[in-house]
């Protein structure tokens, strides 16, 4: 079965931060070059401007739940108010836009035309007024939050999306600079229970930037490259946590499968589904697997987010199944839900 190499979580986190720091200005330049924000994007039902507005909201949201003093009690319920860095002031006032008054612009330098989105605020987000009501399943909860995020910016705010993303991205990097990779972070939009880490959140920021950058580029007819190293960092830093959260419990009921996920030049993950739950472990000790998946990192990232069909990645030799029961490879994508 071979020996699984270990990884240095601190070093990998720093590499992820560096990749995010490089992706943010690239994404900002892309948005400034978009000829038509109303053009259809790579996301069904969303325009290029919608994707940019969603990204601006994502950057704001993650910036609001991490700070140099992570509140251990924040997020105990949906109404928790999470302190944010003073440079990422978030207003909970009513001027943030229709149906989204609890999220306001963190940009202290926003121009007067973007007042509907910008305000020097109270330094907190009132998540109770933003989160979807009821005990929704994971995918439906995220889909509802995504719909909310798109409505946060009006035309004036969207006109400066490149600058806004650059400012919010730099703020996130600044307020997380001195935080340990394993510092806990509660992201209430995922539900009341899951606690993430700074490393996971940084990986998610990179994932959102890369994948939605592609969505914008496809709609605008502009180039956008996702490198193997960047994709490997996303897979290693965020997927072990997020795959488990996104497991479809109905489809996982009664299923017992162990996948050996081998990312070329990247992490190796043991993905085990048993008893209606999924565990994803890096550097797992040798064990028997039902199916081995050997994947190119960028291809796996795009297949995971439904941006590339599985058949295409297989036909190009970028994903290959093996092991005792290779036909089970298709089950992995079926078990992990996406909005």
C-alpha positions as CSV (number, residue, x, y, z in Angstrom):
1,X,0.0,0.0,0.0
2,X,3.0,2.3,0.3
3,X,3.9,4.9,2.8
4,X,1.9,8.1,2.9
5,X,4.1,11.2,3.3
6,X,3.3,13.7,6.1
7,X,2.8,17.4,5.6
8,X,3.6,20.5,7.6
9,X,0.3,22.3,8.4
10,X,2.0,25.6,9.2
11,X,4.1,25.6,6.0
12,X,1.1,24.6,3.9
13,X,-1.1,27.3,5.4
14,X,1.6,29.9,4.6
15,X,1.7,28.6,1.0
16,X,-2.1,28.9,0.9
17,X,-2.0,32.5,2.1
18,X,0.6,33.3,-0.5
19,X,-1.5,31.7,-3.2
20,X,-4.5,33.7,-2.0
21,X,-2.4,36.9,-1.9
22,X,-1.5,36.2,-5.6
23,X,-5.1,35.3,-6.7
24,X,-6.7,38.4,-5.2
25,X,-5.1,41.1,-7.4
26,X,-5.5,38.7,-10.4
27,X,-9.2,38.5,-9.7
28,X,-9.4,42.2,-9.2
29,X,-7.8,42.8,-12.6
30,X,-10.1,40.3,-14.3
31,X,-13.2,42.2,-13.0
32,X,-11.8,45.5,-14.1
33,X,-11.4,44.1,-17.6
34,X,-15.0,42.6,-17.8
35,X,-16.7,44.4,-20.8
36,X,-20.3,43.5,-19.7
37,X,-21.2,42.7,-16.1
38,X,-24.7,41.6,-17.3
39,X,-23.3,38.9,-19.5
40,X,-24.1,35.3,-18.5
41,X,-21.4,33.6,-16.4
42,X,-20.3,30.1,-15.8
43,X,-23.0,29.8,-13.1
44,X,-26.5,29.1,-14.2
45,X,-28.9,32.0,-13.5
46,X,-26.0,34.3,-12.5
47,X,-24.5,37.1,-14.5
48,X,-20.9,38.0,-14.4
49,X,-21.8,40.8,-12.1
50,X,-23.8,38.4,-9.8
51,X,-20.7,36.2,-9.4
52,X,-18.6,39.3,-8.5
53,X,-21.2,40.4,-6.0
54,X,-21.2,36.9,-4.5
55,X,-17.4,37.0,-4.2
56,X,-17.5,40.4,-2.5
57,X,-20.0,39.0,0.0
58,X,-17.9,35.9,0.6
59,X,-14.8,38.0,1.3
60,X,-16.8,40.2,3.7
61,X,-18.3,37.2,5.5
62,X,-15.1,35.4,6.1
63,X,-13.4,38.7,7.1
64,X,-16.2,39.2,9.7
65,X,-15.7,35.9,11.4
66,X,-12.0,35.9,11.9
67,X,-10.0,38.5,13.8
68,X,-6.9,38.7,15.9
69,X,-9.0,37.8,18.9
70,X,-11.3,34.9,17.8
71,X,-14.2,34.9,20.2
72,X,-14.5,31.3,21.5
73,X,-18.2,31.8,22.1
74,X,-19.0,33.4,18.8
75,X,-21.4,31.5,16.7
76,X,-22.9,29.5,19.6
77,X,-26.2,30.4,18.1
78,X,-27.3,32.0,14.8
79,X,-27.5,35.4,16.4
80,X,-23.9,35.6,17.6
81,X,-22.2,38.8,16.8
82,X,-18.6,38.3,15.8
83,X,-16.0,41.0,16.3
84,X,-14.2,42.0,13.2
85,X,-10.9,43.8,12.6
86,X,-11.2,47.5,12.9
87,X,-10.1,47.8,9.3
88,X,-12.9,45.6,8.2
89,X,-15.8,47.5,9.7
90,X,-19.1,45.9,9.0
91,X,-22.3,47.8,9.4
92,X,-25.4,46.0,10.5
93,X,-27.5,49.0,9.4
94,X,-30.4,49.0,7.0
95,X,-28.6,50.5,4.1
96,X,-26.9,47.4,2.7
97,X,-29.6,46.5,0.2
98,X,-33.0,44.9,-0.2
99,X,-33.3,41.8,2.1
100,X,-29.7,42.1,3.1
101,X,-29.5,44.9,5.6
102,X,-27.2,43.1,8.0
103,X,-24.3,43.0,5.6
104,X,-22.7,46.3,4.7
105,X,-19.5,47.3,2.9
106,X,-16.3,46.9,4.9
107,X,-14.6,49.4,2.7
108,X,-14.0,52.5,4.7
109,X,-13.0,54.4,1.6
110,X,-16.1,53.6,-0.5
111,X,-17.2,56.5,-2.7
112,X,-20.4,58.4,-2.2
113,X,-22.1,56.6,-5.1
114,X,-21.8,53.3,-3.2
115,X,-23.5,54.5,0.0
116,X,-26.2,51.9,-0.3
117,X,-23.5,49.3,0.3
118,X,-20.9,51.2,2.3
119,X,-21.0,52.6,5.8
120,X,-18.6,53.0,8.7
121,X,-20.3,50.5,11.0
122,X,-20.5,48.9,14.3
123,X,-17.9,46.2,13.7
124,X,-20.2,43.3,13.7
125,X,-22.6,41.3,11.6
126,X,-26.0,40.4,13.0
127,X,-26.2,36.9,11.6
128,X,-29.7,36.3,13.0
129,X,-31.1,38.8,10.4
130,X,-29.1,37.2,7.5
131,X,-29.2,33.5,8.0
132,X,-32.0,31.4,6.4
133,X,-34.7,30.5,8.8
134,X,-35.4,26.9,9.9
135,X,-33.3,23.8,10.0
136,X,-32.4,23.6,6.3
137,X,-30.2,20.8,4.9
138,X,-26.7,21.9,4.1
139,X,-27.1,22.4,0.4
140,X,-30.4,24.3,0.7
141,X,-28.9,26.5,3.4
142,X,-25.9,27.4,1.3
143,X,-28.1,28.0,-1.8
144,X,-30.2,30.4,0.2
145,X,-27.1,32.3,1.5
146,X,-25.8,32.4,-2.1
147,X,-29.0,34.0,-3.3
148,X,-28.8,36.6,-0.5
149,X,-25.2,37.4,-1.3
150,X,-25.9,38.3,-4.9
151,X,-28.4,40.9,-3.8
152,X,-26.0,42.8,-1.6
153,X,-24.5,45.1,-4.3
154,X,-26.4,47.5,-6.5
155,X,-25.2,48.9,-9.8
156,X,-22.9,51.5,-8.2
157,X,-21.3,49.0,-6.0
158,X,-20.8,46.6,-8.9
159,X,-19.1,49.2,-10.9
160,X,-16.2,49.1,-8.5
161,X,-16.1,45.3,-7.9
162,X,-12.4,45.0,-8.7
163,X,-11.4,47.6,-6.1
164,X,-13.8,46.2,-3.6
165,X,-12.5,42.6,-3.8
166,X,-8.9,43.8,-3.6
167,X,-9.7,45.8,-0.4
168,X,-11.6,43.0,1.2
169,X,-9.2,40.4,0.3
170,X,-6.3,42.4,1.7
171,X,-8.2,42.9,4.8
172,X,-8.8,39.2,5.3
173,X,-5.1,38.5,4.9
174,X,-4.2,41.3,7.3
175,X,-6.5,40.2,10.1
176,X,-5.5,36.5,9.8
177,X,-1.8,37.2,9.5
178,X,-0.9,36.4,13.1
179,X,-3.5,33.6,13.7
180,X,-2.5,30.0,14.0
181,X,-3.7,27.7,11.3
182,X,-5.7,25.7,13.8
183,X,-7.4,28.7,15.4
184,X,-11.1,28.0,15.6
185,X,-13.5,29.9,13.4
186,X,-17.3,29.6,13.5
187,X,-19.1,30.3,10.2
188,X,-22.8,30.4,11.1
189,X,-24.0,30.1,7.5
190,X,-22.9,26.5,7.6
191,X,-25.1,25.8,10.6
192,X,-24.8,26.1,14.4
193,X,-22.5,23.1,14.8
194,X,-19.5,23.1,12.5
195,X,-16.4,24.9,13.7
196,X,-13.8,25.5,11.0
197,X,-10.2,26.7,11.4
198,X,-8.3,29.6,10.0
199,X,-6.5,27.2,7.6
200,X,-9.8,25.8,6.3
201,X,-11.3,29.3,5.9
202,X,-8.2,30.5,4.0
203,X,-8.5,27.4,1.7
204,X,-12.1,28.3,1.2
205,X,-11.2,31.9,0.3
206,X,-8.7,30.5,-2.3
207,X,-11.3,28.0,-3.6
208,X,-14.0,30.7,-4.1
209,X,-11.5,33.0,-5.8
210,X,-10.2,30.4,-8.3
211,X,-13.5,28.7,-9.2
212,X,-15.6,31.9,-9.4
213,X,-12.7,33.6,-11.2
214,X,-13.2,30.9,-13.9
215,X,-17.0,31.6,-13.9
216,X,-16.3,35.3,-14.5
217,X,-13.7,34.6,-17.2
218,X,-15.9,32.2,-19.1
219,X,-18.8,34.8,-19.2
220,X,-16.5,37.6,-20.2
221,X,-14.5,35.6,-22.7
222,X,-11.2,36.3,-20.9
223,X,-8.4,33.9,-19.9
224,X,-8.2,32.4,-16.3
225,X,-5.7,29.8,-15.3
226,X,-6.0,27.5,-12.2
227,X,-2.6,26.1,-11.5
228,X,-2.0,22.7,-10.1
229,X,-0.3,24.0,-7.0
230,X,-3.2,26.3,-6.2
231,X,-5.7,23.5,-6.7
232,X,-3.7,21.1,-4.5
233,X,-3.7,23.7,-1.7
234,X,-7.5,24.0,-1.9
235,X,-7.9,20.2,-1.8
236,X,-5.6,19.8,1.1
237,X,-6.7,22.8,3.2
238,X,-10.5,22.9,2.8
239,X,-11.8,19.7,1.3
240,X,-11.2,17.3,4.2
241,X,-13.6,19.5,6.3
242,X,-16.0,20.5,3.6
243,X,-16.5,17.2,2.0
244,X,-17.7,15.8,5.3
245,X,-20.1,18.7,5.9
246,X,-21.5,18.4,2.4
247,X,-22.3,14.6,2.6
248,X,-25.8,13.8,1.5
249,X,-27.1,11.8,4.5
250,X,-29.9,10.2,2.6
251,X,-27.6,8.9,-0.1
252,X,-25.0,7.8,2.5
253,X,-27.5,5.8,4.5
254,X,-26.3,2.1,4.6
255,X,-23.2,2.9,2.4
256,X,-19.8,1.6,3.4
257,X,-17.0,2.7,1.0
258,X,-13.4,3.6,1.5
259,X,-11.7,5.8,-1.2
260,X,-8.0,6.4,-1.5
261,X,-7.9,9.8,-3.1
262,X,-4.4,10.4,-4.6
263,X,-3.8,14.0,-5.9
264,X,-0.9,14.1,-8.3
265,X,1.8,16.3,-6.7
266,X,-0.5,17.0,-3.8
267,X,-2.3,15.6,-0.8
268,X,-3.5,12.0,-0.3
269,X,-6.8,11.7,1.4
270,X,-8.5,8.7,3.0
271,X,-12.3,9.2,2.4
272,X,-14.4,6.8,4.3
273,X,-18.2,6.7,4.3
274,X,-19.8,4.5,7.0
275,X,-22.8,4.7,9.2
276,X,-24.2,7.8,7.4
277,X,-21.1,9.8,8.0
278,X,-17.9,10.7,6.2
279,X,-14.4,11.1,7.5
280,X,-11.6,12.5,5.4
281,X,-8.1,12.0,6.7
282,X,-4.8,13.2,5.5
283,X,-1.8,11.0,6.0
284,X,-3.9,8.1,7.0
285,X,-2.1,4.9,8.0
286,X,-2.1,2.2,5.4
287,X,-5.4,0.3,5.1
288,X,-7.6,-1.6,2.6
289,X,-9.5,0.6,0.2
290,X,-12.4,-0.2,-2.1
291,X,-11.4,2.3,-4.8
292,X,-8.4,4.4,-5.6
293,X,-8.8,7.7,-7.4
294,X,-5.7,9.2,-9.0
295,X,-6.5,12.8,-10.0
296,X,-5.0,15.9,-11.5
297,X,-5.6,18.6,-8.8
298,X,-7.1,21.3,-11.1
299,X,-9.3,18.7,-12.8
300,X,-10.6,17.3,-9.5
301,X,-11.3,20.8,-8.2
302,X,-13.4,21.7,-11.3
303,X,-15.2,18.3,-11.3
304,X,-16.0,18.6,-7.6
305,X,-17.6,22.0,-8.2
306,X,-19.4,20.8,-11.4
307,X,-17.4,23.1,-13.7
308,X,-16.1,20.2,-15.7
309,X,-17.9,17.0,-16.5
310,X,-16.4,13.8,-15.2
311,X,-16.3,12.2,-18.6
312,X,-14.1,14.9,-20.0
313,X,-11.5,14.7,-17.1
314,X,-11.4,10.9,-17.6
315,X,-11.1,11.1,-21.4
316,X,-8.2,13.5,-21.0
317,X,-6.5,11.2,-18.6
318,X,-6.8,13.6,-15.7
319,X,-8.8,11.3,-13.5
320,X,-8.3,7.5,-13.2
321,X,-10.0,4.9,-11.0
322,X,-8.4,1.7,-9.7
323,X,-8.3,-0.6,-6.8
324,X,-10.5,-3.6,-6.0
325,X,-13.8,-1.9,-7.0
326,X,-13.0,0.9,-9.4
327,X,-16.6,1.3,-10.6
328,X,-17.4,2.9,-7.2
329,X,-15.5,6.0,-8.2
330,X,-18.6,7.6,-9.5
331,X,-20.3,7.3,-6.1
332,X,-18.0,9.9,-4.5
333,X,-19.4,12.8,-6.5
334,X,-22.9,11.5,-5.9
335,X,-22.4,11.3,-2.1
336,X,-21.1,14.9,-1.7
337,X,-23.7,17.4,-2.5
338,X,-23.2,20.9,-4.0
339,X,-25.6,23.9,-4.1
